[in-house]
Amino acid sequence: MPVERGVLDLLTGDAQTFREKVWASRVMHHRTDSRELAAYLSLEDADRLLTASAIRTPSVRLVRDGSVLPEEDYTTTVTQAGRALTGLVDGRRVLEEFRNGATVVFQGLHRSFPPLVDLVSELELELGHPCQANAYLTPPGSQGFAVHSDVHDVFVLQTAGTKQWELHPSEGDEEPLLEPGHVMYLPAGTPHAARSQDTVSLHITIGINQLTWRGLMERTVADAIAGQPGGHLPAGYLEDPGALVAGLEDRLATLADRLRHLDVSEAAREEVRRFLTSRPPRLAGGVVDGLSLGVVGDDTLLRRRPGHACVLLERDDRLEVLLGDRSLDVPATIRPAIEVVRARAELRPRDLPLDARSRLVLARRLIREGLLQVVDGRG
């Protein structure tokens, strides 16, 4: 499904709003269209995942009153193609545990449930931080986890029912009641717990695993430190710590000199490359698109695949095009054509400022790489 800009804009905003709203050390909550949130994971969707999808652990776990239930209480093993398939959720046993007050936790939905795959992929590109999506289906009047805190920032998207939250921010205790359409932000480290009210509750959590300046600095200087000679510390330094002074001074001076000559522009490019190549590939529809390559012509309507990276890094007369889990090395002269692809949600090969043959070659290559989807096959 297309990612609703209203939800995405609420989670990101422009850079200044994001800094003020998201990484402020305070809880915030807003209201948006409840139908937009339910489109990412409705009560019916959760029902189908649980009872009709052959879902397995660890994609599901059950929690009741602060305790995680043993997997053997709600899973089974079946044989498929002569091999044991373990951890398969037993729908009937899960429903029984659910009726007895257990919260169903859906884990890693950013990898498996298409609407949340799209939302998280778009969010990661806008923020530049790894994100994840879980969901919590809680029966009426029940609580899953006891008071706890997370090491990452969390957005809570209430899609069905109501849930009372017990929060302990620094300013004092709060107990917001979330209803369908509510979005709440919890800074990392905020102690919290939640209890459903008179009806079943379903909410999604979007976790933002922040990348930090400290981490970037550590990655940047790692090679310079690794290039220092090893060797053993001198015997006797426990009795005479001064035996370490001269050697440490020399090595730190050498390291400082290497750091002064470090190419920070290349370090920044490497950080971009490291992040993008660590993201899962965005290839949904790739089989059908591949079958359409032979009929792609100048008038074929193409669309940018949502959440698919396309970042350009210049290297003299070459251009590195980062496409998530892979990159292209192309002549810098085709940058105007790539910029057209980056700027438009939809385009046709004839829109690319290249000669007739080159623009079709580029369009077909970008379809094979997953950046472009074929909307229609007319040539």
C-alpha positions as CSV (number, residue, x, y, z in Angstrom):
1,M,0.0,0.0,0.0
2,P,1.2,3.6,-0.5
3,V,2.6,5.2,2.6
4,E,0.3,7.9,3.8
5,R,2.2,11.1,3.9
6,G,0.1,12.3,6.8
7,V,1.5,9.5,9.0
8,L,5.0,9.8,7.6
9,D,5.1,13.6,8.1
10,L,3.8,13.2,11.6
11,L,6.7,10.8,12.4
12,T,9.3,12.9,10.8
13,G,8.4,16.5,10.1
14,D,11.0,18.8,8.7
15,A,14.5,18.7,10.3
16,Q,13.8,21.5,12.8
17,T,10.4,20.2,13.9
18,F,11.9,16.7,14.2
19,R,14.6,17.8,16.5
20,E,12.2,19.7,18.7
21,K,9.4,17.1,18.6
22,V,11.1,13.7,18.4
23,W,14.4,13.9,20.2
24,A,13.2,16.2,23.0
25,S,13.3,14.4,26.3
26,R,9.6,14.4,26.8
27,V,6.5,12.3,25.9
28,M,4.3,13.8,23.3
29,H,1.1,12.5,21.7
30,H,-1.0,13.6,18.7
31,R,-4.1,12.5,16.9
32,T,-4.4,11.6,13.2
33,D,-6.9,9.8,11.0
34,S,-7.7,6.5,12.7
35,R,-8.3,4.9,9.2
36,E,-4.8,5.8,8.1
37,L,-3.3,4.0,11.2
38,A,-5.6,1.0,10.8
39,A,-4.4,0.6,7.2
40,Y,-1.0,-0.3,8.5
41,L,-2.3,-3.1,10.8
42,S,-6.0,-3.6,11.6
43,L,-7.6,-5.9,14.1
44,E,-8.6,-8.1,11.1
45,D,-5.0,-8.2,9.9
46,A,-3.8,-9.2,13.4
47,D,-6.4,-12.0,13.4
48,R,-5.3,-13.3,10.1
49,L,-1.6,-13.3,11.0
50,L,-2.4,-15.2,14.2
51,T,-4.9,-17.7,12.9
52,A,-4.4,-18.2,9.2
53,S,-0.8,-17.4,8.2
54,A,1.4,-20.2,9.6
55,I,3.3,-17.7,11.6
56,R,6.2,-19.0,13.7
57,T,8.2,-18.0,16.7
58,P,10.1,-15.8,17.3
59,S,7.8,-13.6,15.1
60,V,5.2,-14.2,17.9
61,R,5.4,-14.4,21.6
62,L,2.8,-14.2,24.4
63,V,3.1,-12.1,27.6
64,R,0.8,-12.1,30.6
65,D,1.1,-9.9,33.7
66,G,4.8,-9.2,33.1
67,S,5.8,-12.8,32.3
68,V,6.7,-14.2,28.9
69,L,4.9,-17.5,28.4
70,P,6.9,-20.6,27.3
71,E,6.7,-21.2,23.6
72,E,5.7,-24.8,24.1
73,D,2.4,-23.5,25.6
74,Y,1.2,-22.3,22.2
75,T,3.3,-23.8,19.4
76,T,3.5,-27.0,17.6
77,T,5.8,-28.9,15.2
78,V,4.6,-30.2,11.9
79,T,6.3,-32.1,9.0
80,Q,6.8,-30.4,5.7
81,A,8.6,-32.0,2.7
82,G,9.9,-34.6,5.1
83,R,11.5,-32.1,7.5
84,A,10.3,-30.9,10.9
85,L,8.8,-27.3,11.0
86,T,9.2,-26.2,14.6
87,G,7.7,-23.2,16.4
88,L,4.6,-23.1,14.4
89,V,1.9,-21.1,16.2
90,D,-1.1,-23.2,17.2
91,G,-4.0,-20.9,16.5
92,R,-6.4,-22.6,18.9
93,R,-4.0,-22.6,21.8
94,V,-3.1,-19.0,21.2
95,L,-6.7,-18.0,21.2
96,E,-7.2,-19.8,24.5
97,E,-4.2,-18.0,26.0
98,F,-5.5,-14.7,24.6
99,R,-8.9,-15.3,26.3
100,N,-7.1,-15.9,29.5
101,G,-5.4,-12.5,29.4
102,A,-2.3,-13.0,27.3
103,T,-1.0,-10.2,25.1
104,V,0.1,-11.3,21.6
105,V,3.3,-9.6,20.6
106,F,4.0,-9.6,16.8
107,Q,7.8,-9.0,16.4
108,G,9.7,-7.8,13.3
109,L,6.7,-6.8,11.2
110,H,9.0,-4.3,9.4
111,R,10.4,-7.4,7.7
112,S,7.3,-9.3,6.9
113,F,4.0,-7.3,6.8
114,P,3.9,-5.3,3.6
115,P,2.2,-2.1,4.8
116,L,4.7,-1.8,7.7
117,V,7.6,-2.8,5.5
118,D,6.8,0.2,3.3
119,L,6.3,2.6,6.2
120,V,9.5,1.6,8.0
121,S,11.5,1.7,4.7
122,E,10.3,5.2,4.0
123,L,10.9,6.3,7.5
124,E,14.5,5.0,7.5
125,L,15.3,6.9,4.4
126,E,14.0,10.2,5.8
127,L,15.6,9.8,9.2
128,G,18.8,7.9,8.4
129,H,18.4,5.7,11.5
130,P,17.4,2.0,11.6
131,C,13.8,1.5,12.5
132,Q,11.7,-1.5,13.5
133,A,8.0,-2.4,13.9
134,N,6.3,-4.6,16.5
135,A,2.6,-4.8,17.4
136,Y,0.7,-5.7,20.6
137,L,-2.7,-7.3,20.7
138,T,-4.1,-7.2,24.2
139,P,-7.5,-8.7,25.4
140,P,-9.8,-6.4,27.4
141,G,-8.7,-5.4,30.9
142,S,-5.2,-6.9,30.5
143,Q,-1.5,-6.0,30.7
144,G,1.4,-7.5,28.9
145,F,4.7,-6.3,30.2
146,A,5.4,-4.8,33.6
147,V,6.9,-1.3,33.9
148,H,10.0,-1.2,31.7
149,S,12.0,1.1,29.5
150,D,13.4,0.7,26.0
151,V,16.9,1.7,24.8
152,H,15.5,3.2,21.6
153,D,12.9,6.0,20.9
154,V,9.4,4.6,20.3
155,F,6.3,5.8,18.4
156,V,3.1,4.2,19.5
157,L,0.3,4.0,16.9
158,Q,-3.1,3.0,18.4
159,T,-5.1,1.2,15.7
160,A,-7.9,-0.4,17.6
161,G,-9.5,-0.2,21.1
162,T,-8.1,1.9,24.0
163,K,-5.1,1.5,26.2
164,Q,-4.2,3.4,29.4
165,W,-0.5,4.1,29.7
166,E,1.5,4.5,32.9
167,L,4.5,6.7,32.1
168,H,7.2,8.1,34.3
169,P,8.9,11.0,32.6
170,S,11.2,13.3,34.5
171,E,8.5,16.0,34.8
172,G,6.2,13.7,36.7
173,D,3.9,10.7,36.3
174,E,1.4,10.7,33.3
175,E,-1.4,8.3,32.3
176,P,-2.6,9.1,28.8
177,L,-5.4,7.1,27.4
178,L,-4.7,6.2,23.7
179,E,-7.7,5.7,21.4
180,P,-7.7,4.8,17.7
181,G,-5.8,7.4,15.7
182,H,-3.6,8.5,18.6
183,V,0.2,8.6,18.0
184,M,2.5,8.9,21.0
185,Y,6.2,9.4,21.2
186,L,8.3,8.0,24.0
187,P,12.0,9.0,24.3
188,A,14.5,6.2,24.9
189,G,14.7,5.3,28.6
190,T,11.1,6.3,29.5
191,P,9.7,3.8,32.0
192,H,6.2,2.7,30.9
193,A,3.5,0.0,31.0
194,A,0.1,-0.2,29.5
195,R,-3.3,-1.8,30.2
196,S,-6.2,-2.3,27.8
197,Q,-9.6,-1.0,28.8
198,D,-13.1,-2.4,28.1
199,T,-12.3,-3.7,24.6
200,V,-9.4,-5.4,22.9
201,S,-6.5,-3.1,22.1
202,L,-4.1,-3.2,19.2
203,H,-1.2,-0.9,18.8
204,I,2.0,-0.7,16.7
205,T,5.3,0.4,18.0
206,I,7.9,2.0,15.7
207,G,11.3,1.8,17.3
208,I,14.1,4.2,16.2
209,N,17.5,2.9,16.9
210,Q,19.5,6.1,17.0
211,L,22.9,6.3,15.3
212,T,25.2,8.6,17.3
213,W,28.1,10.9,16.8
214,R,30.1,8.7,19.2
215,G,29.5,5.7,17.0
216,L,30.4,7.6,13.9
217,M,33.6,8.8,15.5
218,E,34.5,5.2,16.6
219,R,34.0,3.8,13.2
220,T,36.0,6.7,11.6
221,V,39.0,6.3,13.8
222,A,38.9,2.5,13.9
223,D,41.2,2.0,10.9
224,A,43.7,4.6,12.2
225,I,43.9,2.7,15.5
226,A,44.1,-0.7,13.8
227,G,47.1,0.6,11.9
228,Q,49.1,1.2,15.1
229,P,51.7,-1.4,15.9
230,G,50.8,-4.1,18.4
231,G,53.5,-5.4,20.6
232,H,53.4,-6.3,24.3
233,L,53.4,-3.8,27.2
234,P,56.8,-3.8,28.9
235,A,57.3,-6.1,31.9
236,G,57.3,-4.3,35.2
237,Y,54.8,-1.5,34.4
238,L,52.6,-2.5,37.3
239,E,55.3,-1.5,39.8
240,D,56.5,1.4,37.5
241,P,53.6,2.9,35.5
242,G,56.0,5.5,34.2
243,A,57.4,2.8,32.0
244,L,54.3,3.3,29.8
245,V,54.5,7.0,29.4
246,A,57.1,7.5,26.6
247,G,55.6,4.6,24.5
248,L,52.0,5.9,24.9
249,E,53.0,9.4,24.1
250,D,54.7,8.3,20.9
251,R,51.8,6.2,19.8
252,L,49.2,8.8,20.6
253,A,51.2,11.4,18.7
254,T,51.4,9.1,15.6
255,L,47.6,8.5,15.9
256,A,46.9,12.2,16.2
257,D,48.9,12.9,13.0
258,R,46.9,10.2,11.2
259,L,43.7,11.7,12.4
260,R,44.7,15.2,11.2
261,H,45.2,13.8,7.7
262,L,42.0,11.7,7.7
263,D,39.7,12.3,4.8
264,V,36.5,13.2,6.6
265,S,34.6,13.5,3.3
266,E,35.3,9.9,2.5
267,A,34.4,9.0,6.1
268,A,31.0,10.6,5.7
269,R,30.4,8.9,2.4
270,E,31.4,5.6,4.0
271,E,28.9,6.1,6.7
272,V,26.1,6.7,4.2
273,R,27.2,3.6,2.3
274,R,27.4,1.5,5.5
275,F,23.8,2.4,6.5
276,L,22.2,1.9,3.1
277,T,24.0,-1.4,2.3
278,S,22.8,-2.8,5.7
279,R,19.1,-2.3,4.8
280,P,17.1,-5.2,3.4
281,P,16.5,-5.2,-0.4
282,R,13.3,-3.7,-1.7
283,L,12.2,-6.1,-4.4
284,A,8.5,-6.7,-4.0
285,G,7.1,-7.2,-7.5
286,G,10.5,-7.9,-9.0
287,V,9.4,-11.2,-10.7
288,V,6.6,-9.5,-12.6
289,D,8.7,-6.4,-13.4
290,G,11.5,-8.7,-14.7
291,L,9.0,-10.4,-17.1
292,S,8.1,-6.9,-18.5
293,L,11.6,-5.9,-19.4
294,G,11.3,-7.0,-23.0
295,V,8.3,-4.7,-23.7
296,V,9.6,-1.6,-21.8
297,G,9.7,1.3,-24.3
298,D,9.8,5.0,-24.4
299,D,6.2,5.4,-23.3
300,T,6.1,2.8,-20.6
301,L,4.9,4.3,-17.3
302,L,7.4,3.6,-14.4
303,R,7.2,4.3,-10.7
304,R,9.8,4.7,-8.0
305,R,9.5,1.8,-5.6
306,P,8.6,3.2,-2.1
307,G,11.3,3.1,0.4
308,H,14.0,2.2,-2.1
309,A,17.2,4.2,-1.7
310,C,18.8,6.2,-4.5
311,V,21.7,8.2,-3.2
312,L,24.4,9.8,-5.4
313,L,28.1,10.0,-4.5
314,E,30.5,11.7,-6.9
315,R,33.9,10.3,-7.6
316,D,35.8,12.5,-10.2
317,D,34.3,11.5,-13.6
318,R,32.3,8.6,-12.1
319,L,29.1,8.5,-10.1
320,E,28.3,5.9,-7.4
321,V,24.5,5.3,-7.2
322,L,23.6,3.6,-3.9
323,L,20.5,1.5,-4.2
324,G,20.2,0.1,-0.7
325,D,21.9,-3.3,-0.6
326,R,24.0,-2.6,-3.8
327,S,25.5,0.2,-5.9
328,L,26.0,1.1,-9.5
329,D,29.2,2.7,-10.9
330,V,28.2,4.9,-13.9
331,P,29.6,7.9,-15.8
332,A,29.0,11.2,-14.1
333,T,27.5,12.5,-17.4
334,I,24.3,10.6,-16.7
335,R,23.7,12.4,-13.4
336,P,20.9,14.6,-14.9
337,A,19.0,11.5,-15.9
338,I,19.4,9.9,-12.4
339,E,18.2,13.2,-10.9
340,V,15.0,12.9,-12.9
341,V,14.4,9.5,-11.5
342,R,15.1,10.7,-7.9
343,A,12.8,13.7,-8.3
344,R,9.7,12.0,-9.7
345,A,7.3,9.5,-8.3
346,E,6.4,8.4,-11.8
347,L,8.1,8.8,-15.2
348,R,8.6,7.4,-18.7
349,P,11.9,6.6,-20.3
350,R,11.4,9.4,-22.8
351,D,11.6,11.8,-19.8
352,L,15.2,11.0,-19.2
353,P,17.7,13.5,-20.8
354,L,19.6,10.8,-22.8
355,D,19.6,9.5,-26.3
356,A,16.9,6.9,-27.2
357,R,19.0,3.9,-26.7
358,S,20.8,5.0,-23.5
359,R,17.6,6.0,-21.7
360,L,16.0,2.6,-22.4
361,V,19.2,0.9,-21.2
362,L,19.2,2.9,-18.0
363,A,15.4,2.5,-17.4
364,R,15.7,-1.3,-17.8
365,R,18.7,-1.5,-15.5
366,L,16.9,0.4,-12.8
367,I,14.0,-1.9,-13.1
368,R,16.3,-4.9,-12.7
369,E,17.9,-3.3,-9.7
370,G,14.5,-2.7,-8.1
371,L,14.5,1.1,-8.0
372,L,11.7,1.4,-10.7
373,Q,8.5,-0.6,-11.0
374,V,6.6,-1.1,-14.3
375,V,3.1,0.4,-14.0
376,D,2.1,-0.7,-17.4
377,G,3.9,-2.7,-20.1
378,R,3.0,-0.6,-23.1
379,G,6.1,0.2,-25.3
